[in-house]
Amino acid sequence: MHTDDVMNHNRAAWNQQVDQGNRWTTPVDQQTIANARLGKFDIVLTPTQPVPAAWFPPLEGLTTLCLAAAGGQQAPVLAAAGADVTVFDASPRQLDQDRFVADRDGLPMKFVEGDMADLSVFADQSFDLIFHPCSNTFVPNIVPVWNECHRVLRSQGVLMAGFTNPMRYIFDDERKENGNLQVRYQIPYSDLDYLDQPHIQQAIAAGQPLEFAHSLDDQIGGQLNAGFALTGFYEDRYPDSSNDPLSSFLNTFIATRAVKI
């Protein structure tokens, strides 16, 4: 499957996820926006742990790219807190969720549809902050993502990113999260290598996006190689280990803060 085919499939899958009520497609309520206007907000790069307040530069007027981060959640909150926000996402239905909040609450936001690995619509040094939650699981190669982030950020611009610990993908049939922790897959992992397997076919039939587990060399080393300096790091996990067996043993998500040097 070509890279464009992956993007087209995942765009359609995330459009369907909106209709199915996926938790990452549900817009924030008006009280959340009202609180953000007062400077009171928590947003996440990973499933549960809020980003530390100290990670954020002063947000008033800060040119901010919410990268592959549509869904009516983080981007409207940052806009309400004073940032000049552009939301960039492959899924038009996800972007519609942000438009809904922007229209409802009078937030001046911009919306762009596209591939997170190709930010050519933006000029060099266009942004001061990029907010990139756990979404590069859905692209086959993340090195271009980091390179593009570096290009469109201004000097000393901040990149906040969340991503999946690749350990989540080494186990047999992990996507069903059925407690079978038999090691089976190698990292880096790609759904494209197992399209003939029943659990992948079932996931696709159910409207799930194709997923990829990138090495930490590419996730963290890729940021460093692109020209970023790492200035913050934390881990996260799902709170309910009964629904996610791995969370009984280790943190399975990572967040980083990096600065363009």
VOBA-1610 file (N, C-alpha, C; in pm, whole numbers, padded with zeros to 5 digits, always signed):
BEGIN
Met+00085-00119+00000Met+00000+00000+00000Met+00089+00124+00000His+00061+00218-00090His+00138+00341-00101His+00107+00434+00016Thr+00200+00524+00044Thr+00181+00619+00154Thr+00052+00700+00136Asp+00023+00740+00013Asp-00101+00814-00011Asp-00224+00730+00021Asp-00216+00600-00007Asp-00328+00511+00024Asp-00348+00500+00175Val-00236+00498+00250Val-00246+00495+00396Val-00317+00620+00446Met-00275+00736+00394Met-00336+00860+00439Met-00485+00864+00404Asn-00520+00819+00283Asn-00661+00820+00243Asn-00743+00726+00332His-00686+00609+00361His-00759+00517+00450His-00776+00578+00588Asn-00670+00634+00642Asn-00678+00686+00779Asn-00765+00811+00786Arg-00767+00890+00680Arg-00860+01004+00677Arg-01003+00954+00687Ala-01037+00854+00605Ala-01172+00799+00608Ala-01202+00734+00742Ala-01102+00666+00800Ala-01123+00601+00929Ala-01152+00702+01038Trp-01077+00812+01040Trp-01102+00913+01144Trp-01232+00988+01120Asn-01270+01006+00994Asn-01403+01059+00969Asn-01509+00969+01031Gln-01490+00838+01016Gln-01585+00742+01072Gln-01579+00742+01225Gln-01459+00762+01280Gln-01446+00767+01426Gln-01528+00881+01486Val-01538+00991+01414Val-01623+01102+01461Val-01767+01054+01474Asp-01815+00986+01371Asp-01954+00937+01374Asp-01975+00832+01482Gln-01868+00759+01516Gln-01878+00655+01618Gln-01854+00708+01760Gly-01821+00836+01773Gly-01805+00896+01905Gly-01677+00862+01976Asn-01569+00836+01902Asn-01439+00815+01964Asn-01407+00928+02061Arg-01343+00895+02173Arg-01320+00994+02279Arg-01238+01113+02231Trp-01155+01092+02127Trp-01070+01201+02077Trp-01141+01284+01971Thr-01271+01261+01954Thr-01348+01338+01856Thr-01459+01420+01921Thr-01465+01420+02052Thr-01573+01487+02124Thr-01532+01628+02165Pro-01597+01732+02115Pro-01556+01869+02147Pro-01570+01901+02295Val-01486+01992+02341Val-01494+02039+02480Val-01621+02121+02499Asp-01663+02133+02623Asp-01785+02208+02651Asp-01754+02357+02671Gln-01859+02437+02685Gln-01842+02582+02695Gln-01773+02623+02825Gln-01794+02548+02933Gln-01728+02582+03058Gln-01577+02567+03046Thr-01533+02465+02974Thr-01390+02446+02952Thr-01331+02565+02879Ile-01402+02617+02781Ile-01355+02734+02706Ile-01357+02858+02796Ala-01462+02872+02875Ala-01469+02987+02966Ala-01353+02985+03066Asn-01320+02868+03117Asn-01207+02857+03209Asn-01076+02890+03140Ala-01060+02844+03016Ala-00936+02871+02943Ala-00919+03019+02918Arg-01027+03090+02898Arg-01018+03236+02879Arg-00966+03306+03005Leu-00981+03239+03117Leu-00929+03291+03244Leu-00790+03236+03275Gly-00734+03161+03180Gly-00601+03103+03200Gly-00602+02973+03277Lys-00720+02913+03295Lys-00730+02788+03370Lys-00764+02674+03273Phe-00666+02591+03245Phe-00692+02482+03152Phe-00592+02369+03173Asp-00635+02248+03137Asp-00549+02131+03128Asp-00574+02067+02992Ile-00468+02040+02918Ile-00481+01966+02794Ile-00375+01856+02793Val-00395+01756+02708Val-00309+01639+02712Val-00240+01615+02578Leu-00119+01563+02586Leu-00048+01509+02471Leu-00061+01357+02465Thr-00089+01297+02579Thr-00101+01154+02598Thr-00238+01127+02660Pro-00277+01003+02686Pro-00417+00977+02725Pro-00468+01048+02849Thr-00386+01065+02954Thr-00444+01112+03079Thr-00370+01227+03145Gln-00239+01232+03140Gln-00163+01328+03221Gln-00159+01465+03155Pro-00206+01570+03223Pro-00202+01704+03164Pro-00059+01751+03140Val-00043+01830+03036Val+00086+01890+03007Val+00120+01988+03119Pro+00242+01983+03175Pro+00279+02079+03281Pro+00264+02223+03235Ala+00210+02306+03321Ala+00191+02447+03287Ala+00324+02514+03250Ala+00433+02471+03315Ala+00563+02531+03290Ala+00614+02505+03148Trp+00556+02407+03079Trp+00598+02378+02942Trp+00554+02485+02843Phe+00449+02560+02876Phe+00391+02655+02781Phe+00461+02790+02787Pro+00498+02847+02673Pro+00536+02988+02671Pro+00412+03073+02698Pro+00429+03202+02722Pro+00311+03290+02730Pro+00227+03277+02602Leu+00099+03249+02617Leu+00017+03211+02503Leu-00045+03330+02429Glu-00053+03444+02490Glu-00121+03557+02426Glu-00054+03592+02293Gly-00130+03575+02185Gly-00080+03607+02052Gly+00021+03510+01996Leu+00048+03399+02066Leu+00150+03304+02023Leu+00102+03226+01900Thr+00176+03234+01790Thr+00137+03162+01669Thr+00158+03013+01692Thr+00049+02938+01690Thr+00047+02799+01735Thr-00011+02709+01627Leu+00060+02600+01599Leu+00012+02497+01507Leu-00027+02374+01588Cys-00154+02340+01585Cys-00200+02215+01646Cys-00195+02109+01536Leu-00091+02027+01540Leu-00055+01939+01430Leu-00118+01802+01447Ala-00199+01761+01347Ala-00273+01636+01355Ala-00345+01628+01488Ala-00412+01738+01523Ala-00468+01755+01658Ala-00610+01808+01654Ala-00684+01775+01548Ala-00823+01818+01543Ala-00909+01730+01632Gly-01036+01767+01645Gly-01128+01693+01730Gly-01202+01781+01828Gly-01175+01912+01824Gly-01248+02004+01910Gly-01204+02001+02054Gln-01080+01966+02081Gln-01033+01952+02219Gln-00919+02048+02251Gln-00795+02013+02216Gln-00682+02095+02258Gln-00678+02232+02188Ala-00701+02233+02057Ala-00684+02356+01980Ala-00777+02468+02027Pro-00907+02444+02047Pro-00993+02552+02095Pro-00954+02603+02233Val-00904+02514+02318Val-00861+02556+02451Val-00743+02652+02440Leu-00645+02618+02356Leu-00530+02707+02337Leu-00574+02840+02277Ala-00669+02836+02185Ala-00720+02961+02128Ala-00790+03046+02234Ala-00869+02982+02318Ala-00938+03056+02425Ala-00840+03114+02525Ala-00725+03049+02541Ala-00623+03098+02634Ala-00539+03210+02573Gly-00565+03244+02446Gly-00499+03360+02386Gly-00410+03331+02268Ala-00386+03205+02236Ala-00296+03173+02126Ala-00363+03198+01990Asp-00281+03227+01890Asp-00325+03242+01751Asp-00311+03104+01687Val-00423+03029+01679Val-00418+02886+01653Val-00457+02852+01510Thr-00373+02767+01449Thr-00406+02698+01324Thr-00415+02549+01355Val-00526+02487+01317Val-00543+02342+01334Val-00517+02276+01200Phe-00429+02175+01200Phe-00392+02103+01078Phe-00420+01956+01101Asp-00501+01895+01012Asp-00539+01755+01032Asp-00579+01695+00898Ala-00564+01564+00886Ala-00602+01495+00762Ala-00751+01472+00751Ser-00823+01475+00863Ser-00965+01439+00865Ser-01054+01563+00863Pro-01131+01584+00756Pro-01221+01700+00756Pro-01328+01692+00863Arg-01373+01573+00898Arg-01473+01561+01004Arg-01415+01598+01140Gln-01290+01565+01162Gln-01225+01608+01285Gln-01211+01761+01287Leu-01172+01819+01176Leu-01164+01965+01169Leu-01300+02030+01193Asp-01405+01964+01149Asp-01540+02017+01175Asp-01568+02029+01325Gln-01511+01940+01405Gln-01532+01948+01549Gln-01471+02076+01606Asp-01354+02114+01554Asp-01293+02240+01598Asp-01371+02360+01547Arg-01419+02351+01423Arg-01502+02460+01370Arg-01627+02479+01455Phe-01684+02368+01499Phe-01804+02376+01583Phe-01776+02457+01710Val-01665+02427+01778Val-01632+02499+01901Val-01600+02645+01870Ala-01525+02667+01762Ala-01489+02804+01726Ala-01613+02888+01698Asp-01709+02832+01624Asp-01832+02905+01594Asp-01916+02924+01720Arg-01926+02821+01801Arg-02008+02827+01922Arg-01956+02932+02020Asp-01825+02940+02033Asp-01765+03023+02138Asp-01691+03145+02085Gly-01701+03173+01956Gly-01641+03293+01900Gly-01489+03295+01907Leu-01428+03185+01866Leu-01283+03174+01870Leu-01225+03195+01730Pro-01131+03288+01715Pro-01070+03311+01582Pro-00962+03209+01552Met-01000+03098+01488Met-00908+02989+01458Met-00902+02967+01307Lys-00794+02907+01262Lys-00777+02870+01121Lys-00771+02718+01110Phe-00820+02666+00997Phe-00833+02521+00979Phe-00773+02482+00845Val-00682+02385+00848Val-00615+02340+00725Val-00616+02188+00722Glu-00656+02132+00608Glu-00656+01987+00591Glu-00528+01944+00519Gly-00463+01839+00568Gly-00344+01791+00501Gly-00273+01681+00577Asp-00158+01642+00521Asp-00074+01534+00571Asp+00029+01592+00668Met+00037+01537+00790Met+00129+01591+00891Met+00275+01585+00848Ala+00307+01497+00753Ala+00445+01486+00705Ala+00476+01584+00593Asp+00378+01663+00551Asp+00396+01760+00444Asp+00329+01891+00485Leu+00409+01983+00536Leu+00358+02112+00581Leu+00393+02223+00481Ser+00405+02186+00353Ser+00450+02282+00251Ser+00354+02398+00233Val+00233+02386+00281Val+00139+02499+00276Val+00185+02613+00366Phe+00275+02586+00461Phe+00326+02688+00553Phe+00468+02728+00515Ala+00497+02856+00527Ala+00631+02907+00500Ala+00726+02868+00614Asp+00855+02876+00586Asp+00955+02858+00691Asp+00929+02956+00804Gln+00953+02910+00927Gln+00948+02996+01046Gln+00812+03068+01059Ser+00705+02990+01050Ser+00570+03045+01059Ser+00512+03042+01200Phe+00566+02957+01289Phe+00502+02933+01418Phe+00603+02944+01532Asp+00545+02973+01651Asp+00624+02977+01774Asp+00604+02850+01858Leu+00493+02781+01837Leu+00460+02661+01914Leu+00392+02559+01823Ile+00434+02434+01834Ile+00363+02323+01771Ile+00317+02229+01881Phe+00188+02199+01880Phe+00129+02106+01977Phe+00085+01983+01899His+00151+01870+01926His+00137+01750+01843His+00108+01629+01933Pro-00021+01605+01966Pro-00055+01492+02055Pro-00037+01359+01985Cys-00065+01251+02055Cys-00041+01114+02004Cys-00113+01090+01872Ser-00049+01123+01763Ser-00110+01101+01631Ser-00012+01049+01528Asn+00120+01053+01557Asn+00211+01002+01454Asn+00214+00850+01451Thr+00134+00786+01537Thr+00106+00643+01525Thr+00041+00610+01390Phe-00016+00710+01325Phe-00095+00687+01204Phe-00022+00725+01076Val+00111+00744+01083Val+00191+00767+00963Val+00304+00665+00956Pro+00338+00618+00837Pro+00442+00515+00825Pro+00581+00564+00862Asn+00611+00692+00843Asn+00745+00745+00865Asn+00734+00877+00938Ile+00793+00886+01056Ile+00779+01010+01132Ile+00896+01106+01116Val+01006+01062+01056Val+01120+01152+01040Val+01081+01278+00961Pro+01005+01265+00850Pro+00962+01388+00781Pro+00876+01480+00869Val+00801+01422+00962Val+00718+01505+01051Val+00808+01596+01135Trp+00913+01539+01195Trp+01003+01620+01278Trp+01076+01724+01194Asn+01118+01685+01073Asn+01189+01780+00988Asn+01100+01897+00949Glu+00974+01867+00919Glu+00880+01974+00884Glu+00850+02063+01005Cys+00837+02002+01122Cys+00816+02082+01243Cys+00932+02181+01262His+01053+02132+01245His+01170+02219+01262His+01167+02333+01160Arg+01130+02303+01038Arg+01130+02405+00932Arg+01030+02516+00961Val+00909+02480+01004Val+00804+02582+01019Val+00809+02654+01153Leu+00891+02607+01247Leu+00906+02677+01374Leu+01010+02788+01362Arg+00988+02895+01435Arg+01088+03001+01446Arg+01198+02957+01543Ser+01310+03027+01538Ser+01419+02999+01631Ser+01370+03009+01774Gln+01403+02912+01855Gln+01360+02898+01994Gln+01211+02862+02006Gly+01151+02826+01893Gly+01013+02776+01897Gly+01006+02643+01969Val+00888+02613+02023Val+00869+02495+02108Val+00785+02390+02036Leu+00830+02267+02042Leu+00755+02151+01992Leu+00717+02064+02110Met+00587+02046+02131Met+00536+01953+02232Met+00474+01834+02158Ala+00519+01715+02191Ala+00474+01596+02117Ala+00441+01483+02213Gly+00337+01410+02181Gly+00304+01287+02251Gly+00312+01171+02154Phe+00356+01056+02201Phe+00364+00940+02112Phe+00359+00812+02193Thr+00337+00702+02121Thr+00320+00572+02183Thr+00454+00504+02204Asn+00475+00450+02323Asn+00591+00365+02346Asn+00578+00243+02254Pro+00678+00216+02170Pro+00663+00104+02076Pro+00643-00032+02143Met+00674-00042+02272Met+00649-00167+02344Met+00504-00212+02331Arg+00411-00121+02312Arg+00269-00159+02299Arg+00246-00254+02183Tyr+00335-00251+02084Tyr+00308-00322+01959Tyr+00385-00453+01944Ile+00459-00496+02044Ile+00537-00619+02027Ile+00456-00744+02059Phe+00338-00727+02118Phe+00264-00842+02169Phe+00160-00895+02071Asp+00135-01023+02081Asp+00036-01089+01996Asp-00102-01027+02013Asp-00160-00985+01900Asp-00299-00941+01899Asp-00325-00830+02000Glu-00226-00742+02015Glu-00238-00635+02116Glu-00359-00548+02093Arg-00396-00530+01966Arg-00504-00436+01939Arg-00633-00477+02007Lys-00656-00609+02026Lys-00775-00653+02098Lys-00760-00637+02248Glu-00637-00614+02294Glu-00610-00593+02436Glu-00678-00701+02521Asn-00652-00826+02483Asn-00722-00937+02546Asn-00639-01006+02655Gly-00529-00945+02694Gly-00449-01004+02801Gly-00344-01102+02754Asn-00343-01136+02626Asn-00241-01226+02572Asn-00116-01146+02542Leu-00015-01157+02630Leu+00105-01076+02616Leu+00222-01155+02559Gln+00191-01248+02474Gln+00296-01323+02405Gln+00367-01232+02306Val+00500-01222+02318Val+00577-01138+02227Val+00575-01198+02087Arg+00542-01112+01988Arg+00531-01163+01851Arg+00593-01070+01747Tyr+00575-00939+01762Tyr+00609-00847+01654Tyr+00739-00772+01682Gln+00807-00734+01575Gln+00929-00655+01584Gln+00897-00506+01575Ile+00988-00427+01629Ile+00980-00282+01619Ile+01093-00235+01527Pro+01070-00147+01434Pro+00942-00079+01407Pro+00836-00175+01354Tyr+00711-00142+01387Tyr+00597-00225+01351Tyr+00510-00149+01251Ser+00449-00223+01158Ser+00357-00164+01061Ser+00239-00258+01039Asp+00117-00206+01049Asp-00001-00285+01014Asp+00006-00335+00870Leu+00077-00262+00785Leu+00084-00299+00643Leu+00151-00434+00623Asp+00231-00475+00720Asp+00299-00604+00709Asp+00208-00721+00746Tyr+00088-00691+00799Tyr+00000-00797+00850Tyr-00144-00780+00803Leu-00160-00725+00684Leu-00295-00698+00634Leu-00377-00824+00614Asp-00309-00940+00604Asp-00382-01064+00584Asp-00427-01128+00714Gln-00391-01068+00828Gln-00426-01129+00956Gln-00566-01086+01001Pro-00641-01178+01063Pro-00782-01149+01095Pro-00801-01026+01183His-00713-01005+01282His-00739-00892+01372His-00718-00758+01301Ile-00629-00754+01202Ile-00612-00632+01124Ile-00731-00613+01031Gln-00774-00720+00967Gln-00890-00711+00878Gln-01015-00668+00954Gln-01032-00721+01075Gln-01147-00683+01156Gln-01141-00537+01198Ala-01021-00491+01233Ala-01005-00351+01274Ala-01036-00257+01158Ile-00989-00291+01039Ile-01016-00208+00922Ile-01165-00207+00891Ala-01227-00325+00898Ala-01371-00335+00871Ala-01452-00253+00971Ala-01399-00238+01093Ala-01469-00161+01196Ala-01439-00012+01188Gly-01365+00028+01085Gly-01335+00170+01068Gly-01218+00219+01149Gln-01128+00129+01185Gln-01009+00168+01261Gln-00899+00211+01164Pro-00819+00310+01203Pro-00707+00351+01117Pro-00593+00249+01122Leu-00511+00250+01019Leu-00388+00173+01019Leu-00289+00236+01115Glu-00211+00151+01184Glu-00121+00201+01288Glu+00022+00155+01262Phe+00115+00234+01320Phe+00257+00209+01303Phe+00328+00239+01436Ala+00419+00152+01474Ala+00497+00173+01596Ala+00639+00208+01556His+00680+00330+01587His+00811+00380+01548His+00913+00357+01659Ser+01034+00335+01620Ser+01140+00315+01719Ser+01163+00444+01797Leu+01221+00430+01916Leu+01258+00549+01992Leu+01371+00625+01923Asp+01451+00555+01843Asp+01550+00624+01761Asp+01482+00728+01672Asp+01368+00690+01613Asp+01297+00783+01526Asp+01213+00882+01606Gln+01155+00837+01718Gln+01069+00927+01795Gln+01149+01035+01868Ile+01252+00996+01938Ile+01331+01092+02015Ile+01456+01134+01938Gly+01530+01033+01888Gly+01646+01066+01808Gly+01610+01146+01685Gly+01493+01121+01627Gly+01450+01196+01510Gly+01432+01344+01540Gln+01382+01376+01659Gln+01371+01517+01697Gln+01509+01580+01712Leu+01600+01509+01778Leu+01734+01562+01798Leu+01805+01581+01664Asn+01791+01483+01575Asn+01856+01493+01444Asn+01799+01605+01359Ala+01672+01638+01381Ala+01610+01748+01305Ala+01660+01884+01351Gly+01720+01889+01469Gly+01773+02016+01518Gly+01706+02068+01643Phe+01637+01979+01715Phe+01572+02018+01840Phe+01658+01980+01960Ala+01642+02055+02067Ala+01700+02020+02196Ala+01587+01980+02289Leu+01597+01862+02349Leu+01493+01812+02437Leu+01501+01885+02571Thr+01387+01943+02615Thr+01384+02019+02739Thr+01281+01967+02839Gly+01204+01866+02802Gly+01106+01811+02894Gly+01064+01672+02849Phe+01026+01588+02949Phe+00992+01448+02921Phe+00906+01396+03034Tyr+00799+01323+02999Tyr+00727+01245+03100Tyr+00660+01127+03032Glu+00614+01031+03113Glu+00546+00912+03064Glu+00403+00907+03117Asp+00322+00825+03052Asp+00181+00815+03088Asp+00133+00674+03055Arg+00017+00638+03108Arg-00045+00510+03079Arg-00196+00523+03095Tyr-00269+00424+03043Tyr-00412+00421+03066Tyr-00439+00387+03213Pro-00539+00448+03274Pro-00562+00426+03417Pro-00627+00292+03450Asp-00699+00234+03357Asp-00775+00111+03385Asp-00701-00009+03326Ser-00622-00076+03408Ser-00543-00188+03358Ser-00629-00307+03322Ser-00754-00311+03369Ser-00841-00422+03331Ser-00875-00418+03182Asn-00877-00297+03125Asn-00902-00282+02981Asn-00774-00268+02900Asp-00662-00252+02968Asp-00534-00237+02900Asp-00428-00309+02982Pro-00408-00438+02958Pro-00319-00518+03042Pro-00178-00462+03056Leu-00126-00399+02952Leu+00011-00348+02960Leu+00027-00240+03068Ser-00081-00168+03095Ser-00072-00060+03193Ser-00051-00112+03335Ser-00065-00242+03354Ser-00031-00301+03484Ser+00119-00311+03504Phe+00195-00300+03393Phe+00337-00326+03399Phe+00426-00206+03371Leu+00380-00115+03285Leu+00468-00003+03248Leu+00387+00110+03187Asn+00450+00227+03183Asn+00394+00340+03109Asn+00410+00313+02960Thr+00305+00341+02885Thr+00307+00307+02743Thr+00293+00428+02652Phe+00301+00548+02708Phe+00299+00669+02627Phe+00406+00765+02678Ile+00456+00848+02588Ile+00565+00940+02618Ile+00528+01078+02566Ala+00565+01181+02642Ala+00552+01319+02597Ala+00686+01387+02606Thr+00716+01469+02506Thr+00842+01543+02505Thr+00817+01690+02475Arg+00902+01772+02531Arg+00907+01914+02498Arg+01045+01941+02438Ala+01048+02005+02323Ala+01174+02032+02256Ala+01175+02176+02204Val+01294+02231+02189Val+01313+02368+02144Val+01398+02367+02018Lys+01358+02445+01918Lys+01438+02457+01796Lys+01564+02536+01823Ile+01678+02477+01789Ile+01806+02545+01811Ile+01873+02575+01677
//
